[in-house]
Amino acid sequence: MASQFVGAIIGAAFLRAVFGNVAYLGSNVPPPYSSSTIALGTEIIGTYVFVTVVLSTARSGKVVGTNAALAVGVCFASLAIIFSGVSSISLNPTRSLAPAIVSGGGPHWSVIWPFLVGPIAGCFLAVILERALASQRGMNYSAQQLTCGGNGGN
């Protein structure tokens, strides 16, 4: 997770160097007709759905089926289309935090919390569900194979 955060900081710094501090480098902010509570809900639901699809397409470090990557990509694109107008969906705390840090955040610091808390909560819900379902199917995962931000046991 640290390397993802460093990469996000480098990416945001590159955007700032090329374009300047335009639109706070894409920091997530709920639209004016939405609220932080709605953004939190969409982040939890969106991340839950996305992580559930990712976990459902991977078992013990092996991808199930040749179209697993397609399922993950279509899921993410669908969530982005559905929720972008509601909350400027992020599904990733580092994707929200890095541009806010590099741009100085401005007025966004007061509304960034749903984009940090929501993905973490949604991820934990997905992991809890997958662990429960895996135990019913007789599959056992190690703690490392089924974690938020982990590498899936690879």
MIRO-320961 format. One line per field, with one value per atom (N, C-alpha, C): residue in three letters; chain; atom name; x, y, z. Coordinates in Angstrom, 2 decimals. Each point is the difference from the previous one (the first is absolute). Layout:
BEGIN
resn = [ALA,...] $
chain = [A,...] $
name = [CA,...] $
east = [X,...] $
north = [Y,...] $
up = [Z,...] $
This chain:
BEGIN
resn = [MET,MET,MET,ALA,ALA,ALA,SER,SER,SER,GLN,GLN,GLN,PHE,PHE,PHE,VAL,VAL,VAL,GLY,GLY,GLY,ALA,ALA,ALA,ILE,ILE,ILE,ILE,ILE,ILE,GLY,GLY,GLY,ALA,ALA,ALA,ALA,ALA,ALA,PHE,PHE,PHE,LEU,LEU,LEU,ARG,ARG,ARG,ALA,ALA,ALA,VAL,VAL,VAL,PHE,PHE,PHE,GLY,GLY,GLY,ASN,ASN,ASN,VAL,VAL,VAL,ALA,ALA,ALA,TYR,TYR,TYR,LEU,LEU,LEU,GLY,GLY,GLY,SER,SER,SER,ASN,ASN,ASN,VAL,VAL,VAL,PRO,PRO,PRO,PRO,PRO,PRO,PRO,PRO,PRO,TYR,TYR,TYR,SER,SER,SER,SER,SER,SER,SER,SER,SER,THR,THR,THR,ILE,ILE,ILE,ALA,ALA,ALA,LEU,LEU,LEU,GLY,GLY,GLY,THR,THR,THR,GLU,GLU,GLU,ILE,ILE,ILE,ILE,ILE,ILE,GLY,GLY,GLY,THR,THR,THR,TYR,TYR,TYR,VAL,VAL,VAL,PHE,PHE,PHE,VAL,VAL,VAL,THR,THR,THR,VAL,VAL,VAL,VAL,VAL,VAL,LEU,LEU,LEU,SER,SER,SER,THR,THR,THR,ALA,ALA,ALA,ARG,ARG,ARG,SER,SER,SER,GLY,GLY,GLY,LYS,LYS,LYS,VAL,VAL,VAL,VAL,VAL,VAL,GLY,GLY,GLY,THR,THR,THR,ASN,ASN,ASN,ALA,ALA,ALA,ALA,ALA,ALA,LEU,LEU,LEU,ALA,ALA,ALA,VAL,VAL,VAL,GLY,GLY,GLY,VAL,VAL,VAL,CYS,CYS,CYS,PHE,PHE,PHE,ALA,ALA,ALA,SER,SER,SER,LEU,LEU,LEU,ALA,ALA,ALA,ILE,ILE,ILE,ILE,ILE,ILE,PHE,PHE,PHE,SER,SER,SER,GLY,GLY,GLY,VAL,VAL,VAL,SER,SER,SER,SER,SER,SER,ILE,ILE,ILE,SER,SER,SER,LEU,LEU,LEU,ASN,ASN,ASN,PRO,PRO,PRO,THR,THR,THR,ARG,ARG,ARG,SER,SER,SER,LEU,LEU,LEU,ALA,ALA,ALA,PRO,PRO,PRO,ALA,ALA,ALA,ILE,ILE,ILE,VAL,VAL,VAL,SER,SER,SER,GLY,GLY,GLY,GLY,GLY,GLY,GLY,GLY,GLY,PRO,PRO,PRO,HIS,HIS,HIS,TRP,TRP,TRP,SER,SER,SER,VAL,VAL,VAL,ILE,ILE,ILE,TRP,TRP,TRP,PRO,PRO,PRO,PHE,PHE,PHE,LEU,LEU,LEU,VAL,VAL,VAL,GLY,GLY,GLY,PRO,PRO,PRO,ILE,ILE,ILE,ALA,ALA,ALA,GLY,GLY,GLY,CYS,CYS,CYS,PHE,PHE,PHE,LEU,LEU,LEU,ALA,ALA,ALA,VAL,VAL,VAL,ILE,ILE,ILE,LEU,LEU,LEU,GLU,GLU,GLU,ARG,ARG,ARG,ALA,ALA,ALA,LEU,LEU,LEU,ALA,ALA,ALA,SER,SER,SER,GLN,GLN,GLN,ARG,ARG,ARG,GLY,GLY,GLY,MET,MET,MET,ASN,ASN,ASN,TYR,TYR,TYR,SER,SER,SER,ALA,ALA,ALA,GLN,GLN,GLN,GLN,GLN,GLN,LEU,LEU,LEU,THR,THR,THR,CYS,CYS,CYS,GLY,GLY,GLY,GLY,GLY,GLY,ASN,ASN,ASN,GLY,GLY,GLY,GLY,GLY,GLY,ASN,ASN,ASN] $
chain = [A,A,A,A,A,A,A,A,A,A,A,A,A,A,A,A,A,A,A,A,A,A,A,A,A,A,A,A,A,A,A,A,A,A,A,A,A,A,A,A,A,A,A,A,A,A,A,A,A,A,A,A,A,A,A,A,A,A,A,A,A,A,A,A,A,A,A,A,A,A,A,A,A,A,A,A,A,A,A,A,A,A,A,A,A,A,A,A,A,A,A,A,A,A,A,A,A,A,A,A,A,A,A,A,A,A,A,A,A,A,A,A,A,A,A,A,A,A,A,A,A,A,A,A,A,A,A,A,A,A,A,A,A,A,A,A,A,A,A,A,A,A,A,A,A,A,A,A,A,A,A,A,A,A,A,A,A,A,A,A,A,A,A,A,A,A,A,A,A,A,A,A,A,A,A,A,A,A,A,A,A,A,A,A,A,A,A,A,A,A,A,A,A,A,A,A,A,A,A,A,A,A,A,A,A,A,A,A,A,A,A,A,A,A,A,A,A,A,A,A,A,A,A,A,A,A,A,A,A,A,A,A,A,A,A,A,A,A,A,A,A,A,A,A,A,A,A,A,A,A,A,A,A,A,A,A,A,A,A,A,A,A,A,A,A,A,A,A,A,A,A,A,A,A,A,A,A,A,A,A,A,A,A,A,A,A,A,A,A,A,A,A,A,A,A,A,A,A,A,A,A,A,A,A,A,A,A,A,A,A,A,A,A,A,A,A,A,A,A,A,A,A,A,A,A,A,A,A,A,A,A,A,A,A,A,A,A,A,A,A,A,A,A,A,A,A,A,A,A,A,A,A,A,A,A,A,A,A,A,A,A,A,A,A,A,A,A,A,A,A,A,A,A,A,A,A,A,A,A,A,A,A,A,A,A,A,A,A,A,A,A,A,A,A,A,A,A,A,A,A,A,A,A,A,A,A,A,A,A,A,A,A,A,A,A,A,A,A,A,A,A,A,A,A,A,A,A,A,A,A,A,A,A,A,A,A,A,A,A,A,A,A,A,A,A,A,A,A,A,A,A,A,A,A,A,A,A,A,A,A,A,A] $
name = [N,CA,C,N,CA,C,N,CA,C,N,CA,C,N,CA,C,N,CA,C,N,CA,C,N,CA,C,N,CA,C,N,CA,C,N,CA,C,N,CA,C,N,CA,C,N,CA,C,N,CA,C,N,CA,C,N,CA,C,N,CA,C,N,CA,C,N,CA,C,N,CA,C,N,CA,C,N,CA,C,N,CA,C,N,CA,C,N,CA,C,N,CA,C,N,CA,C,N,CA,C,N,CA,C,N,CA,C,N,CA,C,N,CA,C,N,CA,C,N,CA,C,N,CA,C,N,CA,C,N,CA,C,N,CA,C,N,CA,C,N,CA,C,N,CA,C,N,CA,C,N,CA,C,N,CA,C,N,CA,C,N,CA,C,N,CA,C,N,CA,C,N,CA,C,N,CA,C,N,CA,C,N,CA,C,N,CA,C,N,CA,C,N,CA,C,N,CA,C,N,CA,C,N,CA,C,N,CA,C,N,CA,C,N,CA,C,N,CA,C,N,CA,C,N,CA,C,N,CA,C,N,CA,C,N,CA,C,N,CA,C,N,CA,C,N,CA,C,N,CA,C,N,CA,C,N,CA,C,N,CA,C,N,CA,C,N,CA,C,N,CA,C,N,CA,C,N,CA,C,N,CA,C,N,CA,C,N,CA,C,N,CA,C,N,CA,C,N,CA,C,N,CA,C,N,CA,C,N,CA,C,N,CA,C,N,CA,C,N,CA,C,N,CA,C,N,CA,C,N,CA,C,N,CA,C,N,CA,C,N,CA,C,N,CA,C,N,CA,C,N,CA,C,N,CA,C,N,CA,C,N,CA,C,N,CA,C,N,CA,C,N,CA,C,N,CA,C,N,CA,C,N,CA,C,N,CA,C,N,CA,C,N,CA,C,N,CA,C,N,CA,C,N,CA,C,N,CA,C,N,CA,C,N,CA,C,N,CA,C,N,CA,C,N,CA,C,N,CA,C,N,CA,C,N,CA,C,N,CA,C,N,CA,C,N,CA,C,N,CA,C,N,CA,C,N,CA,C,N,CA,C,N,CA,C,N,CA,C,N,CA,C,N,CA,C,N,CA,C,N,CA,C,N,CA,C,N,CA,C,N,CA,C,N,CA,C,N,CA,C,N,CA,C,N,CA,C,N,CA,C,N,CA,C,N,CA,C,N,CA,C,N,CA,C,N,CA,C,N,CA,C,N,CA,C,N,CA,C] $
east = [0.82,-0.82,0.87,1.14,0.91,0.49,0.32,0.49,-1.11,-1.24,-1.12,-0.14,0.17,-0.10,1.13,1.20,1.15,-0.24,-0.50,-0.30,-1.07,-1.01,-1.06,0.53,0.89,0.63,0.83,0.78,0.83,-0.89,-1.07,-0.93,-0.65,-0.43,-0.62,1.03,1.22,1.06,0.30,-0.01,0.21,-1.12,-1.24,-1.13,0.12,0.42,0.15,1.12,1.08,1.12,-0.41,-0.81,-0.39,-1.14,-1.04,-1.20,-0.19,0.80,-0.21,-1.06,-0.35,-0.95,-1.43,-0.39,-1.32,-0.97,-1.12,-1.08,0.52,0.97,0.59,0.45,0.48,0.58,-0.96,-1.28,-0.97,-0.37,0.25,-0.41,-1.50,-0.39,-1.41,-0.76,-1.11,-0.89,-1.42,-0.90,-1.39,-0.55,-0.80,-0.59,-0.88,-0.28,-0.78,-1.39,-0.58,-1.34,0.05,1.18,0.16,0.49,0.39,0.51,1.09,0.69,1.04,-0.59,-1.20,-0.64,-0.33,-0.50,-0.29,1.31,1.04,1.31,0.52,-0.16,0.45,-0.75,-1.30,-0.80,0.40,0.21,0.38,1.41,0.89,1.35,-0.03,-0.79,-0.11,-0.60,-1.11,-0.67,0.88,0.56,0.84,1.22,0.69,1.19,-0.37,-1.11,-0.47,-0.23,-0.72,-0.28,1.29,0.87,1.24,0.91,0.21,0.88,-0.62,-1.33,-0.66,0.24,-0.07,0.28,1.45,0.91,1.42,0.24,-0.52,0.21,-0.71,-1.11,-0.74,0.65,0.83,0.66,1.39,0.45,1.33,-0.12,0.61,0.00,1.42,0.49,1.33,1.07,-0.09,1.02,-0.15,-0.98,-0.20,-1.29,0.05,-1.18,-0.94,-1.27,-1.01,-0.53,0.24,-0.51,0.87,-0.13,0.83,-0.55,-1.23,-0.60,-0.09,0.77,-0.05,0.39,1.04,0.43,-1.07,-0.69,-1.09,-1.13,-0.31,-1.06,0.37,1.24,0.46,-0.05,0.48,-0.02,-1.39,-0.90,-1.38,-0.68,0.29,-0.57,0.45,1.30,0.50,-0.59,-0.02,-0.55,-1.48,-0.74,-1.43,-0.20,0.78,-0.13,0.36,1.04,0.40,-1.11,-0.62,-1.09,-1.21,-0.37,-1.20,0.17,1.14,0.16,0.72,0.60,0.78,-0.87,-1.21,-0.88,-0.55,0.07,-0.53,1.05,1.25,0.98,1.42,0.21,1.35,0.82,-0.48,0.49,1.52,0.56,1.44,0.32,-0.58,0.23,1.42,0.79,1.40,0.46,0.31,0.40,1.24,0.96,1.21,-0.30,-0.96,-0.39,-0.63,-0.60,-0.62,0.98,0.82,0.88,1.19,0.63,1.21,-0.24,-1.04,-0.22,-0.33,-0.69,-0.32,1.27,0.92,1.25,0.85,0.19,0.87,-0.59,-1.32,-0.62,-0.18,0.23,-0.21,-1.40,-0.84,-1.33,-1.01,0.38,-0.94,-1.25,-1.16,-1.25,-0.38,0.76,-0.35,0.29,0.82,0.34,-1.22,-0.99,-1.18,-0.93,0.14,-0.91,0.72,1.26,0.74,-0.23,-0.45,-0.12,-0.84,-1.12,-0.73,0.82,0.93,0.82,1.19,0.20,1.02,-0.63,-1.10,-0.68,-0.81,-0.72,-0.90,0.68,1.10,0.66,0.53,0.49,0.51,-1.15,-1.12,-1.16,-0.57,-0.12,-0.51,0.89,1.30,0.96,-0.15,-0.09,-0.15,-1.31,-1.07,-1.27,0.12,0.66,0.18,0.84,1.05,0.86,-0.75,-0.76,-0.80,-0.98,-0.69,-0.94,0.71,1.11,0.73,0.53,0.47,0.47,-1.14,-1.17,-1.16,-0.44,-0.05,-0.41,1.04,1.28,1.06,-0.07,-0.30,-0.08,-1.20,-1.09,-1.16,0.31,0.87,0.37,1.14,0.48,1.10,1.35,0.12,1.28,0.61,1.27,0.69,1.03,-0.03,0.96,0.89,1.25,0.86,-0.34,0.42,-0.28,0.62,1.16,0.66,-0.73,-0.65,-0.67,-1.26,-0.59,-1.29,0.04,0.70,0.12,-0.23,-0.45,-0.12,1.38,0.35,1.31,1.10,-0.32,1.01,0.28,0.81,0.36,-0.67,-1.03,-0.72,0.80,1.06,0.79,1.10,0.15,1.05,1.32] $
north = [-1.18,1.18,1.26,-0.10,1.16,0.33,-1.02,0.27,0.60,-0.42,0.59,1.48,0.32,1.38,0.85,-0.53,0.72,0.23,-1.02,0.15,1.04,0.05,1.00,1.41,0.15,1.31,0.43,-0.93,0.31,0.37,-0.74,0.30,1.37,0.32,1.30,1.13,-0.24,1.01,0.22,-1.08,0.12,0.83,-0.30,0.78,1.47,0.29,1.39,0.68,-0.72,0.57,0.29,-0.87,0.16,1.00,-0.11,0.82,1.11,0.02,0.95,-0.55,0.80,-0.45,0.22,-0.71,0.13,-0.96,0.51,-0.81,-0.90,0.52,-0.77,-1.39,-0.11,-1.21,-1.19,0.27,-1.08,-0.56,0.76,-0.45,-0.26,-1.02,-0.33,0.95,0.49,0.88,-0.38,-0.14,-0.27,1.15,-0.29,1.08,0.90,1.20,0.95,-0.53,-0.84,-0.53,-1.26,-0.41,-1.20,0.42,-0.98,0.31,-0.99,0.28,-0.91,-1.33,0.00,-1.24,-0.87,0.60,-0.75,-0.50,0.82,-0.43,-1.18,0.05,-1.12,-1.27,0.09,-1.17,-0.57,0.86,-0.50,-0.59,0.56,-0.56,-1.37,-0.16,-1.30,-1.03,0.34,-0.94,-0.32,1.04,-0.21,-0.84,0.30,-0.78,-1.43,-0.15,-1.34,-0.84,0.56,-0.73,-0.31,0.98,-0.18,-1.06,0.11,-0.96,-1.40,-0.08,-1.30,-0.65,0.78,-0.53,-0.45,0.81,-0.36,-1.30,-0.08,-1.19,-1.23,0.23,-1.11,-0.56,0.80,-0.46,-0.56,0.06,-0.52,-0.96,-1.13,-1.01,-0.51,0.10,-0.52,0.50,1.24,0.58,-0.37,-0.81,-0.39,0.64,0.55,0.62,-1.09,0.18,-0.95,0.46,-0.78,0.32,1.00,-0.03,0.88,1.42,0.20,1.33,0.71,-0.43,0.62,1.47,0.31,1.40,0.85,-0.57,0.71,0.29,-0.97,0.21,1.13,0.03,1.05,1.36,0.08,1.26,0.52,-0.90,0.40,0.45,-0.69,0.38,1.42,0.27,1.32,1.08,-0.25,0.99,0.25,-1.06,0.16,0.82,-0.29,0.76,1.46,0.25,1.38,0.75,-0.66,0.64,0.24,-1.00,0.11,1.02,-0.03,0.82,1.33,0.23,1.23,1.25,-0.05,1.16,0.19,-1.05,0.08,0.49,-0.49,0.34,0.21,0.06,0.03,-1.16,-1.18,-1.25,-0.15,-0.58,-0.23,-1.48,-0.68,-1.40,-0.29,1.03,-0.18,1.21,-0.20,1.15,0.73,-0.73,0.68,0.85,-0.42,0.78,1.33,0.04,1.22,0.85,-0.65,0.73,0.64,-0.70,0.52,1.33,0.12,1.30,1.11,-0.36,1.01,0.50,-0.89,0.40,0.85,-0.46,0.70,1.36,0.09,1.26,0.97,-0.46,0.86,-0.17,-0.75,-0.33,1.11,1.19,1.12,-0.33,0.30,-0.24,-1.48,-0.84,-1.41,-0.80,0.51,-0.76,-0.33,0.87,-0.25,-1.05,-0.32,-0.96,-1.22,-0.18,-1.15,-1.27,0.15,-1.16,-1.15,0.22,-1.16,-0.83,0.65,-0.67,-0.73,0.21,-0.73,-1.11,0.30,-0.96,-1.02,0.45,-0.86,-1.20,0.19,-1.16,-1.00,0.48,-0.91,-0.82,0.66,-0.71,-1.00,0.42,-0.89,-1.20,0.21,-1.09,-1.01,0.48,-0.91,-0.78,0.65,-0.72,-1.11,0.30,-1.01,-1.17,0.29,-1.07,-0.87,0.63,-0.76,-0.92,0.51,-0.83,-1.14,0.31,-1.04,-1.08,0.39,-1.00,-0.88,0.59,-0.78,-0.96,0.48,-0.85,-1.08,0.34,-0.98,-1.12,0.33,-1.05,-0.91,0.54,-0.82,-0.92,0.44,-0.82,-0.95,0.05,-0.89,0.48,1.28,0.55,0.74,-0.14,0.69,0.95,1.22,1.00,0.35,0.30,0.54,1.47,0.60,1.42,0.85,-0.41,0.79,-0.09,-1.11,-0.17,0.83,0.37,0.65,1.24,1.04,1.22,1.20,1.07,1.26,0.57,0.31,0.58,-1.03,-1.27,-1.05,-0.37,-1.00,-0.39,-1.31,-0.40,-1.21,-1.28,0.07,-1.19,-0.25,0.91,-0.17,0.47] $
up = [0.00,0.00,0.00,0.64,0.03,-1.40,-0.79,-1.36,-0.86,0.23,-0.74,0.36,1.27,0.44,-0.58,0.01,-0.58,-1.49,-0.69,-1.42,-0.26,0.87,-0.15,0.24,0.95,0.26,-1.21,-0.54,-1.18,-1.18,-0.20,-1.09,0.16,1.21,0.25,-0.17,0.44,-0.17,-1.48,-0.77,-1.45,-0.63,0.38,-0.53,0.37,1.22,0.42,-0.80,-0.25,-0.76,-1.44,-0.59,-1.40,-0.16,0.83,-0.19,1.01,1.04,1.08,0.96,0.96,1.03,-0.48,-1.05,-0.60,0.69,0.42,0.60,1.11,0.75,1.11,-0.45,-1.22,-0.57,0.01,-0.03,-0.03,1.36,1.06,1.33,0.01,0.74,0.07,0.90,-0.51,0.73,-0.39,0.98,-0.39,-0.84,-1.02,-0.79,0.87,-0.45,0.81,0.38,-0.83,0.27,0.85,0.42,0.82,1.39,0.81,1.33,0.37,1.09,0.47,0.42,0.55,0.42,-1.21,-1.06,-1.23,-0.61,0.02,-0.51,0.80,1.31,0.84,-0.37,-0.16,-0.39,-1.34,-0.98,-1.32,0.01,0.79,0.10,0.66,1.05,0.67,-0.96,-0.62,-0.91,-1.20,-0.62,-1.18,0.29,1.10,0.35,0.36,0.72,0.36,-1.26,-0.96,-1.25,-0.74,-0.13,-0.75,0.64,1.30,0.68,-0.02,0.11,-0.08,-1.37,-1.06,-1.34,-0.11,0.50,-0.05,0.78,1.21,0.81,-0.60,-0.64,-0.58,-1.26,-0.64,-1.23,0.27,1.23,0.34,1.18,-0.12,1.06,0.19,1.22,0.35,-0.96,-0.42,-0.87,-1.46,-0.35,-1.39,-0.51,-1.15,-0.59,-0.50,0.32,-0.45,-1.35,-1.01,-1.33,-0.73,-1.31,-0.83,-0.07,0.40,-0.09,1.34,0.99,1.32,-0.06,-0.75,-0.09,-0.68,-0.97,-0.66,0.99,0.85,0.99,0.96,0.42,0.92,-0.69,-1.23,-0.74,-0.28,-0.41,-0.26,1.28,1.10,1.29,0.38,-0.11,0.37,-0.91,-1.29,-0.94,0.29,0.28,0.31,1.26,1.03,1.25,-0.22,-0.80,-0.28,-0.73,-0.95,-0.75,0.89,0.78,0.83,1.12,0.69,1.20,-0.21,-1.16,-0.18,0.13,-0.46,0.13,1.39,0.81,1.36,0.97,-0.14,1.02,-0.52,-1.26,-0.59,0.55,-0.25,0.59,-0.08,1.03,0.07,0.13,0.98,0.32,0.47,0.23,0.37,0.82,1.28,0.83,-0.51,-0.56,-0.49,-1.23,-0.80,-1.18,0.41,1.18,0.50,0.80,0.79,0.91,-0.70,-0.93,-0.65,-0.72,-0.85,-0.64,0.99,1.08,1.01,0.68,0.29,0.65,-0.94,-1.23,-0.95,-0.38,-0.10,-0.41,1.17,1.20,1.16,0.58,-0.69,0.52,-0.05,0.40,0.00,0.80,-0.57,0.73,0.04,-0.69,-0.10,1.27,0.89,1.20,0.84,-0.01,0.82,-0.59,-1.29,-0.64,-0.56,0.32,-0.54,0.82,1.24,0.88,-0.56,-0.74,-0.51,-0.99,-0.69,-1.00,0.63,1.29,0.75,0.83,0.65,0.89,-0.79,-1.02,-0.76,-0.65,-0.73,-0.61,1.01,1.11,1.02,0.60,0.30,0.54,-1.02,-1.26,-1.03,-0.22,0.08,-0.16,1.13,1.21,1.13,-0.08,-0.42,-0.17,-1.04,-1.10,-1.05,0.48,0.75,0.51,1.00,0.87,0.98,-0.72,-1.01,-0.75,-0.72,-0.65,-0.75,0.94,1.15,0.98,0.45,0.25,0.43,-1.10,-1.23,-1.11,-0.27,0.12,-0.24,1.03,1.25,1.01,-0.26,-0.53,-0.34,-1.17,-0.91,-1.16,0.31,1.25,0.38,-0.46,-0.35,-0.43,1.17,0.20,1.07,-0.59,0.47,-0.43,1.17,-0.29,1.05,0.13,1.10,0.23,-1.10,-0.54,-1.02,-1.33,-0.29,-1.28,-0.10,1.11,-0.03,0.89,-0.47,0.77,-0.90,0.59,-0.72,-0.19,-1.22,-0.27,-0.08,0.19,-0.08,-1.45,-0.16,-1.36,-0.40,0.72,-0.37,0.19,0.79,0.26,-1.02,-0.96,-1.02,0.52] $
